[in-house]
C-alpha cells in the first residue's frame, strides 16, 4: 500500500470514510464499534487527539495513525 495519500476531510470520521471509499478494507484496521481501535492513536498535526473521530481537520493537516507500543 501507499505510504502517503491525500484525502479531503473536515473530520477524522470523514477522513476514515473517504479512505475506505478510496481503499476498501482500510476502516477495519482503524475503527471498531464506531471509535478508533484500542491501541491505535491518531496524530493530528503533531498532537495525539483525544476527540477521536470527532476531531476537526484543517485542509492542510497531516494525520498519522500509530499503534501503541507496549511491553516490559
C-alpha positions as CSV (number, residue, x, y, z in Angstrom):
1,X,0.0,0.0,0.0
2,X,0.9,3.6,-0.3
3,X,2.9,5.3,2.5
4,X,1.1,8.6,2.0
5,X,-2.2,9.5,0.5
6,X,-4.1,12.8,0.2
7,X,-7.7,12.7,1.2
8,X,-10.0,15.7,1.7
9,X,-11.9,15.6,5.0
10,X,-13.3,18.0,7.6
11,X,-13.2,15.5,10.5
12,X,-11.3,12.3,11.4
13,X,-14.5,10.3,10.8
14,X,-14.9,11.8,7.3
15,X,-11.2,11.0,6.6
16,X,-11.8,7.4,7.6
17,X,-14.9,7.2,5.4
18,X,-13.0,8.7,2.4
19,X,-10.1,6.4,2.9
20,X,-12.5,3.5,3.0
21,X,-14.1,4.7,-0.3
22,X,-10.7,5.0,-2.0
23,X,-9.0,2.0,-0.4
24,X,-11.7,-0.6,0.7
25,X,-10.8,-2.5,3.8
26,X,-9.0,0.4,5.5
27,X,-11.8,1.1,8.0
28,X,-11.5,-2.4,9.6
29,X,-7.8,-1.6,10.5
30,X,-8.7,1.8,12.1
31,X,-12.2,1.7,13.6
32,X,-14.1,-0.7,15.9
33,X,-17.5,0.0,17.4
34,X,-17.6,3.5,15.8
35,X,-14.4,4.6,17.5
36,X,-10.7,4.3,16.9
37,X,-9.5,0.8,17.7
38,X,-8.0,0.2,21.1
39,X,-4.2,0.6,21.0
40,X,-4.4,3.0,18.0
41,X,-3.6,6.7,18.2
42,X,-4.4,9.4,15.7
43,X,-1.8,12.1,15.5
44,X,-3.4,15.2,14.0
45,X,-0.8,17.8,13.1
46,X,1.8,17.0,15.8
47,X,-0.6,16.2,18.6
48,X,-2.4,12.9,19.6
49,X,-6.1,13.7,19.5
50,X,-8.4,12.9,22.4
51,X,-11.5,13.7,20.4
52,X,-11.3,10.5,18.3
53,X,-13.4,10.5,15.1
54,X,-14.9,13.9,16.1
55,X,-11.6,15.6,15.7
56,X,-11.9,18.5,13.2
57,X,-9.3,18.8,10.5
58,X,-7.9,21.8,8.5
59,X,-7.4,21.3,4.8
60,X,-3.6,21.0,5.1
61,X,-3.5,18.9,8.3
62,X,-1.4,15.7,8.3
63,X,-2.8,12.8,10.1
64,X,-0.8,9.7,11.2
65,X,-2.3,6.5,12.7
66,X,0.2,4.9,15.1
67,X,-0.1,1.7,17.1
68,X,0.7,1.9,20.8
69,X,3.9,0.4,21.9
70,X,3.7,-1.9,24.9
71,X,5.9,-4.4,26.6
72,X,8.1,-4.7,29.6
